[in-house]
Amino acid sequence: MELFKAIILGIIQGLTEFLPISSSGHLVLAEHYLNFNNPDISFEIILHLGSVFAVLLYFRKDILSLIKSLILFKNKGSEHTRNRNIIFYIIVATTVTGILGLYFEDPLTKAFSSLYIPSFMLIITGFILYISDKIEPRGIKTHQLGIKKSILIGLAQAFAILPGISRSGTTITVGIFAGLDREEAARFSFILSIPAIFGANILKISSLINLNRSLWLSYFLGTVAAFISGYLVISFLIKIVKKQKLKYFAFYCWLIAIITLILYIKH
């Protein structure tokens, strides 16, 4: 793999992982038009690690607070109780995503080889984002989410395994639909991505260990590019969500999907 292509794909991953326009869908399209034939999805997985490191750094205070409350499990203070509720809801949502991800892993992996699927899924993502701006949140805080709504968000995250469906856009939209405050929905979506992405890497760790040494530098540079671009875009997306402007990304998704389908048909 050329180093330049690896860096470009890393930047695309970092930006599109958190902007609600589907990182997997854009990586499939970028790999096709950059003429990069990846033998499996190990490169996408390692790029996701760069993105999750960006989340860990950006939300380090929130995450450390959650860990502290988990360690001090005997402390019944209100802050620690709220944090432990959040942790529980993260576990519930992640479990739902993990079970469905394992069950549909093979058919979903095959979906990455087609340009039709990410293009059509981008159209669906556009509708999801457009609808999100129309939903009036009820101001529920994350620690008040509840099990049923956590399961719903976990299902949304599992649906986003399909290339072209935005994980952040879908989970944020469903979070708002569940009643979460817009900023709370965005924060929960970001933190929820941590176990999901780490889980995907654990499942594929053998393919990363057996990686050809000639590709190490490309993978490293791609991961660094994903980390930097991802970190820079997180605060931007939170502001967009709060201002109810996700619909602009819907127009972008529809445009990219239409252009891609036209080019693919002509080809």
VMD Tcl script that draws the C-alpha trace (Angstrom):
set ca {
  {0.00 0.00 0.00}
  {1.34 3.44 -0.85}
  {2.00 5.66 2.16}
  {0.14 8.56 0.60}
  {-3.00 6.46 0.11}
  {-2.79 5.19 3.68}
  {-2.64 8.75 5.03}
  {-5.53 9.88 2.82}
  {-7.66 6.94 3.95}
  {-6.72 7.71 7.56}
  {-7.86 11.31 7.21}
  {-11.11 10.17 5.60}
  {-11.68 7.67 8.42}
  {-11.05 10.24 11.16}
  {-13.34 12.81 9.62}
  {-16.16 10.49 8.61}
  {-16.13 8.38 11.80}
  {-17.50 11.34 13.74}
  {-19.11 13.42 11.03}
  {-22.41 11.63 10.42}
  {-21.63 10.50 6.87}
  {-20.41 6.89 7.42}
  {-16.71 6.13 7.67}
  {-17.10 2.59 6.31}
  {-19.06 3.77 3.29}
  {-16.53 6.47 2.47}
  {-13.61 4.08 2.91}
  {-15.17 1.63 0.46}
  {-15.68 4.42 -2.07}
  {-12.21 5.92 -1.48}
  {-10.47 2.55 -1.79}
  {-12.28 1.94 -5.08}
  {-11.44 5.29 -6.64}
  {-7.87 5.28 -5.28}
  {-7.50 1.85 -6.87}
  {-6.50 0.29 -3.56}
  {-7.50 -3.35 -3.34}
  {-7.44 -4.26 0.34}
  {-7.45 -8.05 0.96}
  {-9.64 -7.79 4.07}
  {-11.07 -5.21 6.49}
  {-8.04 -5.20 8.82}
  {-6.95 -1.79 7.54}
  {-10.35 -0.26 8.29}
  {-10.22 -1.78 11.76}
  {-6.78 -0.38 12.59}
  {-7.88 3.04 11.33}
  {-10.81 2.88 13.73}
  {-8.27 2.54 16.56}
  {-6.95 5.98 15.66}
  {-10.48 7.31 15.93}
  {-11.13 5.71 19.32}
  {-7.89 7.15 20.70}
  {-9.21 10.57 19.65}
  {-12.39 9.92 21.67}
  {-10.37 8.76 24.68}
  {-8.30 11.95 24.62}
  {-11.19 14.36 23.99}
  {-13.49 12.85 26.65}
  {-10.70 11.91 29.06}
  {-12.32 13.77 31.99}
  {-15.69 12.08 31.46}
  {-14.08 8.67 31.07}
  {-11.87 9.06 34.13}
  {-14.93 10.13 36.12}
  {-16.78 6.97 35.01}
  {-13.81 4.77 35.90}
  {-13.49 6.46 39.31}
  {-17.16 5.81 40.07}
  {-16.75 2.19 39.01}
  {-13.77 1.70 41.30}
  {-15.47 3.45 44.23}
  {-18.47 1.14 43.93}
  {-19.28 1.44 47.62}
  {-19.65 5.21 47.38}
  {-23.38 6.03 47.14}
  {-22.89 9.70 46.26}
  {-25.20 11.15 43.63}
  {-22.43 11.74 41.06}
  {-21.10 8.20 41.40}
  {-24.61 6.76 41.17}
  {-25.28 8.70 37.96}
  {-21.97 7.55 36.50}
  {-22.63 3.91 37.35}
  {-26.03 4.18 35.63}
  {-24.29 5.50 32.51}
  {-21.79 2.63 32.59}
  {-24.64 0.13 32.89}
  {-26.45 1.63 29.89}
  {-23.22 1.57 27.86}
  {-22.82 -2.14 28.70}
  {-26.43 -2.87 27.70}
  {-26.14 -1.05 24.36}
  {-22.73 -2.56 23.62}
  {-23.95 -6.08 24.39}
  {-26.81 -5.70 21.92}
  {-24.42 -4.40 19.25}
  {-21.90 -7.15 19.95}
  {-24.41 -10.01 19.71}
  {-25.84 -8.76 16.42}
  {-22.37 -7.94 15.09}
  {-21.16 -11.49 15.72}
  {-24.25 -13.04 14.20}
  {-24.16 -10.96 11.01}
  {-20.38 -10.64 10.70}
  {-19.93 -12.74 7.54}
  {-22.74 -11.29 5.40}
  {-21.86 -7.76 6.49}
  {-18.19 -8.29 5.63}
  {-19.20 -9.30 2.10}
  {-21.18 -6.06 1.83}
  {-17.91 -4.12 1.88}
  {-17.01 -5.46 -1.56}
  {-19.91 -3.76 -3.34}
  {-20.33 -0.10 -4.22}
  {-24.10 -0.45 -4.54}
  {-24.67 -1.15 -0.86}
  {-22.74 1.83 0.62}
  {-24.34 4.14 -1.97}
  {-27.89 3.10 -1.12}
  {-27.09 3.07 2.60}
  {-25.80 6.65 2.34}
  {-29.23 7.61 1.04}
  {-30.79 6.03 4.14}
  {-28.25 7.82 6.35}
  {-29.34 11.09 4.75}
  {-32.96 10.46 5.75}
  {-31.90 9.55 9.28}
  {-29.96 12.81 9.64}
  {-32.72 14.90 8.11}
  {-35.26 13.45 10.52}
  {-33.00 14.07 13.53}
  {-33.34 17.83 13.20}
  {-37.13 17.51 13.29}
  {-37.19 15.59 16.58}
  {-37.83 17.60 19.70}
  {-35.70 16.17 22.54}
  {-37.26 15.86 25.98}
  {-34.12 16.85 27.84}
  {-33.44 13.46 29.43}
  {-29.94 13.05 30.86}
  {-27.87 9.98 30.02}
  {-28.09 8.55 33.54}
  {-31.91 8.57 33.15}
  {-31.86 6.68 29.86}
  {-33.25 3.32 30.98}
  {-32.69 -0.23 29.73}
  {-35.21 -0.22 26.86}
  {-33.80 2.95 25.33}
  {-30.26 1.65 25.79}
  {-31.22 -1.47 23.84}
  {-32.72 0.74 21.12}
  {-29.47 2.70 20.77}
  {-27.52 -0.58 20.75}
  {-29.70 -1.80 17.88}
  {-29.01 1.46 16.03}
  {-25.28 0.98 16.46}
  {-25.55 -2.59 15.17}
  {-27.47 -1.35 12.11}
  {-24.57 1.02 11.43}
  {-22.24 -1.93 10.84}
  {-23.51 -1.76 7.27}
  {-21.17 0.36 5.11}
  {-22.92 3.62 4.30}
  {-24.90 3.81 7.54}
  {-23.37 6.39 9.86}
  {-22.74 5.04 13.36}
  {-22.57 8.48 14.94}
  {-25.52 9.86 12.96}
  {-27.73 6.86 13.67}
  {-26.96 6.55 17.39}
  {-27.28 10.31 17.95}
  {-30.61 10.41 16.11}
  {-31.99 7.42 18.04}
  {-30.67 8.95 21.27}
  {-32.56 12.17 20.57}
  {-35.63 10.12 19.61}
  {-35.30 8.34 22.97}
  {-35.55 11.73 24.67}
  {-31.91 12.59 25.33}
  {-30.76 16.18 25.24}
  {-28.94 16.77 21.92}
  {-25.53 17.28 23.50}
  {-26.08 14.31 25.81}
  {-27.00 12.15 22.80}
  {-23.79 13.17 21.02}
  {-21.61 12.51 24.06}
  {-23.21 9.13 24.69}
  {-22.67 8.21 21.03}
  {-18.98 9.09 21.19}
  {-18.32 7.21 24.44}
  {-20.38 4.26 23.19}
  {-18.01 3.97 20.22}
  {-15.08 3.05 22.49}
  {-16.10 -0.51 23.47}
  {-17.61 -1.14 20.03}
  {-14.41 -0.27 18.19}
  {-12.14 -2.04 20.67}
  {-14.40 -5.09 20.42}
  {-14.07 -5.17 16.63}
  {-10.29 -5.03 16.94}
  {-10.16 -7.83 19.50}
  {-12.14 -10.07 17.15}
  {-9.68 -9.36 14.32}
  {-6.50 -9.24 16.40}
  {-5.06 -12.35 14.75}
  {-5.14 -10.73 11.31}
  {-3.35 -7.68 12.72}
  {-0.68 -9.78 14.44}
  {0.03 -11.70 11.23}
  {0.18 -8.51 9.21}
  {2.96 -8.28 6.63}
  {5.75 -6.15 8.08}
  {5.99 -4.18 4.85}
  {2.54 -2.73 5.67}
  {3.30 -1.65 9.24}
  {4.38 1.88 8.31}
  {1.33 2.40 6.12}
  {-0.99 1.20 8.88}
  {0.78 3.37 11.46}
  {0.60 6.55 9.35}
  {-3.03 5.86 8.50}
  {-3.86 5.44 12.20}
  {-2.09 8.67 13.17}
  {-3.94 10.53 10.40}
  {-7.26 9.11 11.64}
  {-6.44 10.14 15.21}
  {-5.58 13.75 14.33}
  {-8.49 14.35 11.95}
  {-10.90 12.60 14.31}
  {-9.87 14.65 17.32}
  {-10.24 17.92 15.41}
  {-13.77 17.16 14.27}
  {-15.41 16.00 17.55}
  {-16.17 19.43 19.02}
  {-17.37 20.62 15.62}
  {-19.97 17.85 15.43}
  {-21.24 18.49 18.96}
  {-21.89 22.12 18.01}
  {-23.68 21.02 14.82}
  {-25.92 18.64 16.76}
  {-26.82 21.31 19.33}
  {-27.70 23.79 16.56}
  {-29.90 21.21 14.74}
  {-27.92 21.40 11.51}
  {-27.41 17.71 10.75}
  {-29.67 18.12 7.72}
  {-26.76 19.69 5.82}
  {-24.92 16.39 6.13}
  {-28.05 14.67 4.81}
  {-27.79 16.69 1.60}
  {-24.11 15.72 1.36}
  {-24.89 12.00 1.78}
  {-27.55 12.13 -0.91}
  {-25.23 13.97 -3.30}
  {-22.34 11.52 -2.82}
  {-24.66 8.53 -3.18}
  {-26.18 9.82 -6.43}
  {-22.80 10.73 -7.96}
  {-21.35 7.35 -7.00}
  {-24.28 5.41 -8.47}
  {-24.14 7.39 -11.71}
  {-20.38 6.82 -12.07}
  {-20.76 3.15 -11.23}
  {-23.55 2.61 -13.77}
  {-21.62 4.43 -16.50}
  {-18.51 2.40 -15.70}
}
mol new
graphics top color blue
foreach p $ca { graphics top sphere $p radius 0.5 }
foreach p [lrange $ca 0 end-1] q [lrange $ca 1 end] { graphics top cylinder $p $q radius 0.2 }
display resetview
